[in-house]
Amino acid sequence: MSVTHLDHLNLTVRDFEETAAWYGRVFGFEVVERETDAQGRPWGVLRAGDALLCIYEHPELRFEDSGARHAHGVNHFGLRITDRAQWEKAMEREGIEPGYGGPVSWPHSMAWYIQDPTGYEIEVALWDEGGPRFGP
């Protein structure tokens, strides 16, 4: 047995419709499954290529952004893109201002750090040609 991909990320969000629409406009995610829980709150699965996000609406929950790297919890999650020009057009169209003063250069990639409507930080990563590689 071996793990080949992260299957999905499960997020609790303030507003299902707003969040699904935002991920659709910005990253091309589509709602591929939609249900309601026992309390009548919407939840669903969003898909873009092989990437899956499961979102569950809980408007009563508060999003805590401690900003502390040593705090427990999700600091951010990453989405990989393949086209810088398309990404920059999407940021401009949506009025998205990346954090940390703009794109951050890493040894083999460039990343933009943004927030979704609930406040989750997303690292949008553009890898150098050849994709992720580690080691010597």
N, C-alpha and C positions, 0 to 999 in steps of 0.2 A: 504494500500500500504506500502511496506517496501523494502528497498534496500538490496539485498543479495550479490552482487559482484560489484566491479568496472568493467564496461563493457569493456572499452578499453582505451588506452593512445594514443594520436595523437602526432606524432613527425615530425618536419620539419628536413630533413637530407640533407647533402651535396650530397650524391651519393646513389641512390636507390639500385643499384645492390650490391655495397660494403656493405651497411648496412644490406640488406636482407641476404646476404651470411654470414656475421659475426654473426647475431642473430641465423641463422641456425646452424652454426658450434658450437657456444658456448652454446646455450640454446635449440637447437632442434626446433626452430620456422620454420614453413613452410609458403610459400606464398600461401594463399588460395583465394586471389582476387587481380587482377592487372589490372589497367587501365591507361589512360593518361588524363591529364587535357586539357583545351582549348589551352594552350600554348605548348602542346606536351610533358609535363614533366610527368614522371611516378609517380604513387602513388599506394599503395596497402595495403592489410591487411595481417599481419603475425599472425600465430596461433601456440600456444604450449599448449595443454590441453585446459583449459578454459581461458587462458590468450591471449588477443588480443592486438597487436600493429598496429596502422595505421601509415604508413610512407609516407611522401610527399617529393619528391625531389625538392629542391630549392638551386642549387649550388651558386647562387648569394648572398644568405643571409649569414651573418656572425654570427657565434656562439659566444655569449658573455658569458664568464665564469668569473664572478666578484669575485668568491670565498668568497663573503660576505654573511654570513648567514642572515643578515638583509635585503638583497636585495629582491625585488619582483621577482617572477619567480619560475621555478622549480629548487629546490636544488638538488633533485635526485628522482628517483622512485625505488621501490623495486620489486624484483622477488623472489619468494619463491622456494627453492630447497628442495629435500628430501634425497640426497645422497652426503655426504661430499667427499668421495673418488672419485666419478665420477666428481664432481666439481673441485677438485684439479687436476685431470688428464686433464680436459678441460683447466684450467688455464695454466698448464705446456705446453700442446700441442700448445696453441695459443700465448704463451709468454706473458700472462697477469700478470702484477704486480699490486697487490692491493694497494690502497692508505692507508694512516694512519698507515704505518708500518706493515700491515698484518691484520689478522682477528680481529674484535672488538667484545668483549664479552658484551652482554646485559643481563638483568636479566633472560630472558627466551629464548634467542637465541644467535646465533653467526652470524656475518655479515662481508662480504668482500665488499669493495667499489672499483668499477672499472669504466672505461670509455669506451663508445662505439666509433666507428670511427668518429662520429661527435663531440664528447666531452661531451655528456650527462653522468652524474654520475649515476650509477646503484648500489643500495644496494642489494647484493645477500644474502638472509637471510635463515638460517637453524635454524628452531625452535626446542626447546627441544621436547621430546616425548609428544604427546598430542596436539601439535600445539599452536597457539596463545591463550593466556588467560590473562585477565586483572582483576584487582581488588584484593580483599583479598583472 
